[in-house]
Amino acid sequence: MTAEPYGAAPRPAPETRSPRALWSAIALALMAAMFLEAVLAGAMLSGQAWALGAHRMAAGLVIAAALGAGAASLVVLRRIPGGRTFAPTLLGLGAAAFSQAVLGVLTAKGQNLLWLHVPLGVALVGLAGQAVASARRLGGV
């Protein structure tokens, strides 16, 4: 046991700390990545040639990150209050991002699906915001 400075409250043991801060940061990073996807899409539609590759690469990273974080949260947060609802939110975000990527590929191949691809992208940012709100409730009573 380490000595605390005089007058300082003792820090809780690592196993009793709330996972709220870490998972909020993860969810916020996913939300920022979703927003970056929208920025890259706008650059691509504005004729910036570099943006197509960046948009595709970022989409793959967002999907992998959301599904990976969702799978990890299933294991890590199973006994934390709010963890059983947070994990499906992340997994749903990953699945929706995958669906969005499929729509994007079909649109690039000539299917007239941009009318669906764009609003789903907006919805993804909203779902990512919901994940952030859910993460901020982790460990709460």
HUHU-V426672 format. One record per residue. RES is the residue in one small letter. NEAR is the number of other ideal C-beta (glycine too) atoms within 8 Angstrom. Layout:
((RES & NEAR) (RES & NEAR))
//
This chain:
((m & 2) (t & 3) (a & 4) (e & 8) (p & 5) (y & 4) (g & 3) (a & 6) (a & 4) (p & 5) (r & 5) (p & 6) (a & 6) (p & 5) (e & 4) (t & 5) (r & 7) (s & 8) (p & 12) (r & 12) (a & 7) (l & 7) (w & 13) (s & 12) (a & 8) (i & 10) (a & 15) (l & 10) (a & 9) (l & 16) (m & 13) (a & 8) (a & 12) (m & 14) (f & 9) (l & 9) (e & 14) (a & 11) (v & 8) (l & 12) (a & 12) (g & 8) (a & 12) (m & 10) (l & 6) (s & 7) (g & 4) (q & 7) (a & 5) (w & 7) (a & 12) (l & 8) (g & 7) (a & 10) (h & 14) (r & 8) (m & 8) (a & 12) (a & 13) (g & 9) (l & 9) (v & 13) (i & 12) (a & 8) (a & 12) (a & 14) (l & 13) (g & 8) (a & 13) (g & 16) (a & 9) (a & 8) (s & 13) (l & 10) (v & 7) (v & 9) (l & 15) (r & 9) (r & 4) (i & 11) (p & 7) (g & 12) (g & 14) (r & 8) (t & 8) (f & 15) (a & 13) (p & 9) (t & 13) (l & 16) (l & 13) (g & 10) (l & 15) (g & 14) (a & 9) (a & 12) (a & 14) (f & 10) (s & 9) (q & 13) (a & 11) (v & 8) (l & 12) (g & 11) (v & 8) (l & 9) (t & 12) (a & 6) (k & 6) (g & 4) (q & 6) (n & 5) (l & 9) (l & 7) (w & 7) (l & 8) (h & 12) (v & 9) (p & 8) (l & 12) (g & 13) (v & 9) (a & 9) (l & 14) (v & 12) (g & 8) (l & 12) (a & 13) (g & 9) (q & 9) (a & 15) (v & 12) (a & 8) (s & 13) (a & 14) (r & 8) (r & 8) (l & 17) (g & 8) (g & 8) (v & 2))
//
